[in-house]
Amino acid sequence: MSQKTRIVIIGNGFGGVYTLRNFHKFFHRRKDVHLTMIGEKNYFLFTPLLHEVATGSINPENIIEPIREVLGCCIDQFYLGKAEKVNIEDKTVSVGGCVAPYDFLVVASGAETNFYNIPGAKEYSLALKSIEDAIKIKNHIISQMERASYTKDSILRKKMLSFVIVGGGPTGVELATELYELIKNSFSHYYKKELIEDAFISLIQKDKELLPQFSPKVRGKSLEVLTKKGINVMLGTEVVEVGASHLSLGSGKRIETESIFWVAGIKPKEINFDQEVSKLKDGRLIVNKYLELEGHKDIFALGDNAAFRVGETDNFLPGLAQVAEKEAVSVAENIYLSVRNKELKPFKYRHTGSMISLGQWMAIGEVSGFVFLGRITWWIWRTLYLSKFISSRKKIKVAIDWTINLFSPRDISEL
């Protein structure tokens, strides 16, 4: 080609970063391709471990990897900011007063917390989607413990130590079990027994079962583990209103608490286009079998932003890191084939299994219908997560954090 092929990636979460990582295989050192990335942060955040930052298990800086450091050799241009508008007619993306032209566009801007328009939910609860969110939650938990330690009124003290997690998906379950570990196995070294006994964790799930995307066996075993730990699991329970020191349920019950952690769902970050594009009601972009935006062969979408239909059904692939990782391989390859004017390959998703941590020394997993539970599963889960980091340096740092936690209490300092 006489002119460079311009590829722009919107988003530097799992979808965007893994697409860029796969581009490295196809376009490294090629002079005829210009790669641009647009990101709201200058780092890749390993979101599956945010709950461990929030509960003092991992140092915050260890789950972020600077884009320029780990994938800088692949990028010709990086824009720090939000993609404000995609002009399909002119084939450009506006960001921070700049315009990034493209021949191929990858939409992987990720997702944000969905509060479902529930009154007070956004104002009075703490979400868990960013490193800042995780730090806020950790600081809040520690602050509540410190304040409760000198509060003599037993009713007020119990209200201070009532921790409510809204959302019974993987993040909610993992946050609940890690919070249990923080209170029972770390705070117990520094606070009076009576204070630890006053701490109470509730997990509220709107559906009738935990972990709806998992099999019945995994759901049942997970519920059994949480119940055994003393976590109050409230299934089939709807939150209708959230206040500064309470939340109200659909049943009419009111829970007095100053600590509400909202992990009940996500929605794709909105991307503004200059013309109508195919979307689902939840905002996801409808893509074809090649992960191309319907009607636009030069725009691809993946991860939380894409609605990829499962076969001939009305079901779409869930917004999981595993899905985004595999879609990224397909998007990178299909853009490479497009550049070379070759036939594209349909994306085929094969679920390789699911795993979830249930606290220290405990995890549950499912592969091909077989369910595994216990310490070995926990080690496999940790090893698998480490393998998903981009740089060896971060893998080592997280492994060190985890090793230290096996022999000593977690860090309980505010950040």
PERA-V637468 format. One record per residue. PHI is phi in degrees with one decimal (none if undefined). OMEGA is omega in radians with two decimals (* if undefined). BURIAL is + if it has 16 or more other C-alpha atoms within 10 Angstrom, else -. Layout:
BEGIN
PHI;OMEGA;BURIAL, PHI;OMEGA;BURIAL
END
This chain:
BEGIN
none;3.12;-, -78.6;-3.11;-, -122.5;-3.13;-, -67.1;3.03;-, -80.6;-3.05;+, -96.8;3.14;+, -115.7;-3.14;+, -117.7;3.08;+, -110.9;3.06;+, -96.2;3.10;+, 109.1;3.10;+, -125.7;2.96;+, -89.9;-3.11;+, -58.0;-3.09;+, -61.6;-3.10;+, -66.4;-3.10;+, -67.5;3.12;+, -70.3;3.02;+, -65.4;3.11;+, -61.2;3.12;+, -61.3;3.12;+, -75.7;3.04;+, -59.5;-3.13;+, -55.9;-3.12;+, -67.9;-3.04;-, -95.1;-2.96;-, -117.6;-3.09;+, -59.5;3.11;-, 70.8;3.07;-, -79.5;-3.07;-, -90.7;-3.06;-, -100.2;-3.13;-, -128.1;3.10;+, -119.5;-3.08;+, -102.5;3.12;+, -124.0;3.05;+, -123.5;3.07;+, -117.7;-3.11;+, -141.4;3.14;+, -78.2;3.01;-, -129.2;-3.13;+, -92.9;-3.14;+, -139.7;3.01;+, -93.5;-3.12;+, -103.2;3.12;+, -85.0;-3.01;+, -60.6;-3.12;+, -61.8;-3.13;-, -110.7;3.12;+, -60.2;-3.12;+, -64.4;3.12;+, -80.1;3.00;+, -68.3;-3.11;+, -65.1;-3.11;+, -117.2;2.98;+, 75.8;-3.11;+, -85.0;-3.09;+, -130.4;3.05;+, -67.2;-3.08;+, -53.1;-3.06;+, -68.3;-3.08;-, -82.6;3.11;+, -110.6;3.02;+, -120.9;-3.12;+, -129.8;-3.13;+, -57.1;-3.10;-, -58.1;-3.09;+, -65.8;-3.13;-, -78.5;-3.01;-, -93.4;-3.12;-, -135.6;-3.09;+, -59.5;-3.11;-, -68.3;-3.10;-, -91.9;-2.97;+, -100.5;3.02;+, -90.5;-3.14;-, -148.4;3.06;-, -123.7;3.09;+, -107.7;3.09;+, -89.5;-3.12;-, 157.0;-3.13;+, -97.6;3.05;+, -67.9;-3.00;+, -84.7;-3.11;+, -159.1;3.03;+, -105.7;3.10;+, -98.3;-3.07;+, -66.0;-3.10;+, -64.9;-3.13;-, -89.7;-3.12;-, 58.7;3.11;+, -138.9;3.04;+, -123.7;3.12;+, -91.6;3.12;+, -151.8;3.06;+, 53.0;3.14;-, 83.2;3.12;-, -108.3;3.11;-, -127.0;3.13;+, -107.6;3.12;+, -77.3;3.14;+, -140.5;2.90;+, -102.3;3.03;-, -133.6;-3.11;+, -120.5;3.08;+, -114.9;3.13;+, -97.7;-3.14;+, -144.6;-3.03;+, -76.0;3.04;+, 85.7;-3.03;+, -132.6;3.07;+, -132.5;-3.10;+, -63.7;3.09;+, -103.9;3.13;+, -94.9;3.05;+, 54.2;3.11;-, 58.8;3.09;-, -75.6;-3.08;-, -52.3;3.06;-, 81.9;-3.05;-, -62.5;-3.12;+, -70.4;-3.06;+, -77.2;-2.96;-, -115.9;3.08;+, -119.9;3.14;+, -105.6;3.13;+, -88.1;3.13;+, -141.7;3.14;+, -125.0;-3.09;+, -138.3;3.11;-, -65.8;3.09;+, -65.6;3.10;-, -60.7;-3.11;+, -62.3;3.14;+, -66.9;3.11;+, -60.8;-3.13;+, -64.5;3.14;+, -60.4;-3.14;+, -61.0;-3.14;+, -65.5;3.14;+, -60.3;-3.13;+, -64.5;3.13;+, -60.4;3.13;-, -62.9;3.12;+, -64.2;-3.12;+, -65.5;-3.14;-, -64.6;-3.13;-, -66.9;-3.07;+, -65.1;3.11;+, -119.4;3.07;-, -94.5;-3.06;-, -85.1;3.14;-, -68.4;-3.05;-, -65.3;3.14;-, -67.6;3.12;-, -66.3;-3.14;-, -63.6;3.13;+, -66.7;3.08;+, -65.5;3.11;+, -62.9;-3.05;+, -102.7;3.04;+, -93.1;-3.11;+, -108.9;-3.08;+, -115.7;3.09;+, -108.6;3.14;+, -102.3;-3.13;+, 124.9;-3.08;+, -104.8;3.02;+, -84.9;-3.12;+, -55.6;-3.12;+, -64.3;3.14;+, -63.6;3.14;+, -65.8;-3.13;+, -67.6;3.09;+, -64.6;-3.14;+, -62.0;-3.10;+, -71.4;3.11;+, -70.9;3.07;+, -65.0;3.06;+, -58.7;-3.14;+, -62.6;-3.14;+, -61.2;-3.09;+, -72.8;-3.02;+, -77.1;-3.03;+, -110.0;3.10;-, -118.7;3.11;+, -59.5;-3.11;+, -63.0;3.09;+, -76.9;-2.97;-, -121.6;-3.09;-, -116.0;-3.12;-, -64.4;-3.11;-, -57.7;-3.11;-, -62.1;-3.14;-, -69.2;3.12;+, -62.8;-3.13;+, -68.6;3.11;-, -75.4;-3.13;+, -68.2;-3.05;+, -141.2;-3.10;+, -111.5;3.06;+, -119.2;3.09;+, -121.9;-3.08;+, -103.6;3.14;+, -127.7;-3.12;+, -66.4;3.12;+, -71.4;-3.12;+, -79.5;3.12;-, -139.0;3.02;+, -71.6;2.98;+, 44.8;-3.06;+, -58.5;-3.14;-, -84.4;3.12;-, -99.0;3.14;+, -74.5;3.11;-, -55.4;3.13;-, -63.8;-3.14;-, -66.2;3.12;+, -59.8;-3.11;+, -63.5;-3.14;-, -65.5;3.13;-, -63.5;3.11;+, -61.3;3.14;+, -62.9;3.14;-, -66.4;-3.14;+, -62.9;3.14;+, -63.1;3.13;-, -63.2;3.12;-, -76.2;3.14;-, 91.9;3.10;-, -79.3;-3.10;+, -80.7;-3.11;+, -93.0;-3.10;+, -113.2;-3.10;+, -91.7;-3.14;+, 59.9;-3.05;-, -119.1;-3.09;+, -105.6;3.04;+, -89.4;-3.09;+, -112.3;3.14;+, -163.4;-3.14;+, -125.4;3.11;+, -118.6;-3.11;+, -64.5;-3.11;-, -140.4;3.11;-, -166.2;2.88;+, -141.1;-3.08;+, -109.0;-3.10;+, -104.7;3.14;-, -61.6;3.14;-, -75.8;-3.09;-, 98.7;3.14;-, -73.4;3.13;-, -121.9;3.13;-, -107.2;3.11;+, -84.1;-3.11;+, -160.5;3.06;+, -109.6;-3.04;+, -132.5;-3.14;+, -120.9;-3.12;+, -108.1;-2.99;+, -101.0;3.09;+, -132.6;-2.99;+, -83.7;3.14;+, 163.4;-3.13;+, -133.0;3.02;+, -142.0;-3.10;+, -64.3;3.04;+, -66.6;-3.04;+, -71.5;3.04;+, -114.3;3.14;+, -85.7;3.08;-, -110.8;-3.14;-, -79.9;3.11;-, -149.7;-3.11;-, -65.9;3.06;-, -128.7;-3.10;-, -74.9;-3.13;-, -138.4;2.93;+, -84.4;3.13;-, -62.3;-3.12;-, -82.3;3.07;-, 100.3;3.14;+, -70.6;-3.13;+, -82.3;-3.13;+, -78.8;-3.11;+, -115.6;3.12;+, -91.4;-3.06;+, -68.0;3.11;+, -99.9;-3.07;+, 71.2;3.03;+, -85.4;3.03;+, -63.0;-3.09;+, -51.8;3.11;+, 85.5;-3.10;-, -138.0;-3.05;-, -75.5;3.14;-, -103.9;3.13;+, -123.1;3.12;+, -116.2;3.08;+, -136.7;-3.13;+, -154.6;3.11;+, 66.6;-3.09;+, -65.0;-3.10;+, -89.1;-3.02;+, -106.7;3.01;+, -110.7;-3.12;+, -103.3;-3.06;+, -70.5;3.09;-, -87.3;-3.14;-, 59.1;-3.14;-, -99.7;-3.10;-, -86.1;3.05;-, -98.5;3.12;-, -95.4;-3.14;-, -125.6;-3.13;-, -61.2;-3.13;-, -73.9;3.13;-, -83.4;3.13;+, -109.8;3.11;-, -59.7;3.14;+, -61.7;3.12;+, -66.1;-3.13;+, -60.8;-3.14;+, -61.9;-3.12;+, -76.3;3.07;+, -65.1;-3.14;+, -61.5;3.10;+, -61.9;-3.11;+, -67.7;-3.14;+, -61.7;-3.13;+, -60.7;-3.12;+, -67.2;-3.12;+, -68.8;3.06;+, -68.0;3.08;+, -60.3;3.12;+, -66.1;3.11;-, -63.5;3.12;-, -60.2;-3.12;-, -92.1;3.13;-, 57.8;3.11;-, -111.4;-3.11;-, -69.1;-3.12;-, -77.8;3.14;+, -108.7;3.11;-, -62.9;3.10;-, -80.7;3.09;+, -125.4;-3.10;-, -96.0;3.05;-, -123.9;-3.12;-, -71.6;-3.07;-, -95.1;3.13;-, 122.6;-3.13;-, -132.7;3.09;+, -139.9;3.11;+, -147.7;3.12;+, -81.5;3.11;+, -123.4;-3.14;+, 107.4;-3.11;+, -60.6;3.12;+, 67.9;-3.10;-, -141.3;3.04;+, -150.1;3.11;+, -130.8;-3.13;+, -142.2;3.12;+, -141.0;3.10;+, -135.3;3.11;-, 51.9;3.09;-, 88.3;3.13;-, -94.0;-3.12;-, -105.1;-3.13;+, -121.0;-3.10;+, -141.1;3.03;+, 129.3;-3.03;-, -68.4;-3.13;-, -63.7;3.10;-, -61.8;3.11;+, -61.6;3.10;+, -65.8;3.12;-, -64.2;3.12;-, -57.6;-3.14;+, -66.0;3.12;+, -62.7;3.13;-, -63.5;3.14;-, -63.6;3.12;-, -59.6;-3.11;+, -66.4;-3.09;-, -84.6;3.07;-, -69.0;-3.09;+, -82.5;-3.06;+, -100.4;3.11;-, -65.7;-3.10;-, -61.7;3.13;-, -70.3;3.09;+, -57.7;-3.12;+, -65.8;-3.10;-, -64.3;3.12;+, -66.0;3.12;+, -61.8;3.11;+, -67.0;3.09;-, -55.8;-3.12;+, -63.4;-3.13;+, -65.9;3.11;-, -60.5;-3.11;-, -67.0;3.11;+, -71.1;-3.03;-, -118.7;-3.12;-, -150.2;3.13;-, -64.7;3.13;+, -71.6;3.11;+, -69.3;-3.11;+, -118.9;3.09;+, -90.2;3.07;-, -70.2;-3.13;-, -111.3;*;-
END
